[in-house]
Amino acid sequence: GNYNDPPLVRNETCVNVKGYITDIITDDAIEFITNHTKSAPTTPFYASVHYTAPHSPYTGAGGRADTMHPKEIVDLYSNCTFSFLPQEPPGHYVEHTSGLTRACLGNRQCLLGYYAAVTAMDQNIGRLIETLKNLNIEENTLVVFASDHGFNAGQHGLWGKGNAVYPLNMFDTSLKIPMIFRHAGTLEPRVVQSPVQVIDVAPTLLEYGGNFSFPENINIAGNSFKAILEGKSTPFGYGQKFNT
């Protein structure tokens, strides 16, 4: 949906909230973290901050990126050639591509809007990190950044994920995602090559948090890769297994 003045559910009621949705989501997260830390400083918290960015739409009125996303951010890319994202010609599946591909392939305004959405999200994640620092809980908080799917922004002649074409594609660019774990003062900065999956995140968080036990009748998919995060183990089929 629209990035500006979006409809959101507040107290079981749908309302339109003034502002840019990435900023609004961050404001809510900061309010929750701040209130919790001040009211229950010794009680752990869990916050899911689900940005809509960088989902489409990338352009607004007049087909321009700066009518959908903050102009000051769009302008950061005014001289960018985006040479690292060649708009490749579609393959034999050209007749089965999505509307997003047809609208955005070779469209500079879509590239500007996509990167503006990513940059706005990046800036807001910085606001969250600063909040943890200001509340003196940075070293007590595990921060996880991930995505639900990959994305093609011209690669393979597509814009979108697996459903950018029908039948669905399985390109690496559609499947691979960023996954960053940050625990200041505890996890050493490094790159881990071991393959993991999104379904492994929940059991990893539960084991990492400690003092969690599961009733025997609870079936949770995925495996914890806590040991991989800590640099202790990198086997395939890693860690504590929670599924049966």
HURACOR-V496283 format. One record per residue. N is the residue number from 1. OMEGA is omega in whole degrees, -180 to 180 (999 if undefined). Layout:
<<N	OMEGA> <N	OMEGA>>
This chain:
<<1	-178> <2	179> <3	-174> <4	-179> <5	-172> <6	171> <7	179> <8	177> <9	178> <10	-180> <11	177> <12	179> <13	178> <14	-179> <15	174> <16	-177> <17	-180> <18	175> <19	180> <20	-166> <21	180> <22	176> <23	-177> <24	179> <25	179> <26	178> <27	-180> <28	-179> <29	180> <30	179> <31	179> <32	-177> <33	-179> <34	-179> <35	-180> <36	-177> <37	-178> <38	-177> <39	-179> <40	-171> <41	-179> <42	-178> <43	179> <44	175> <45	174> <46	-180> <47	173> <48	-179> <49	-173> <50	177> <51	171> <52	178> <53	1> <54	177> <55	173> <56	16> <57	179> <58	-180> <59	178> <60	-177> <61	180> <62	-179> <63	-176> <64	178> <65	-174> <66	171> <67	175> <68	-176> <69	-175> <70	-176> <71	-178> <72	177> <73	177> <74	-178> <75	177> <76	-176> <77	-176> <78	-180> <79	-178> <80	180> <81	-177> <82	-179> <83	178> <84	179> <85	-180> <86	179> <87	-172> <88	179> <89	178> <90	178> <91	-177> <92	-177> <93	-172> <94	-178> <95	-175> <96	-179> <97	-176> <98	175> <99	179> <100	177> <101	-179> <102	-179> <103	-168> <104	-177> <105	-179> <106	-178> <107	-177> <108	-179> <109	176> <110	177> <111	178> <112	-179> <113	179> <114	-178> <115	174> <116	179> <117	179> <118	-178> <119	177> <120	177> <121	179> <122	179> <123	-179> <124	173> <125	174> <126	176> <127	179> <128	179> <129	178> <130	177> <131	178> <132	179> <133	-177> <134	179> <135	-180> <136	178> <137	-178> <138	-177> <139	177> <140	-173> <141	173> <142	179> <143	-179> <144	174> <145	179> <146	179> <147	-179> <148	179> <149	176> <150	-177> <151	172> <152	176> <153	-177> <154	177> <155	179> <156	-180> <157	-176> <158	166> <159	180> <160	-176> <161	-179> <162	-179> <163	176> <164	179> <165	176> <166	-3> <167	-176> <168	-180> <169	179> <170	178> <171	177> <172	-179> <173	177> <174	-171> <175	-175> <176	-178> <177	170> <178	175> <179	-176> <180	175> <181	-178> <182	173> <183	-174> <184	178> <185	-178> <186	-179> <187	180> <188	177> <189	178> <190	177> <191	-180> <192	-178> <193	-178> <194	179> <195	175> <196	-178> <197	180> <198	-179> <199	179> <200	-175> <201	-177> <202	178> <203	177> <204	179> <205	-178> <206	178> <207	-179> <208	180> <209	178> <210	176> <211	176> <212	176> <213	-177> <214	172> <215	-175> <216	-178> <217	179> <218	-179> <219	-179> <220	180> <221	175> <222	-180> <223	177> <224	173> <225	177> <226	-179> <227	178> <228	179> <229	-177> <230	178> <231	-176> <232	-174> <233	177> <234	179> <235	171> <236	-173> <237	-174> <238	158> <239	-178> <240	-176> <241	-178> <242	180> <243	-179> <244	999>>
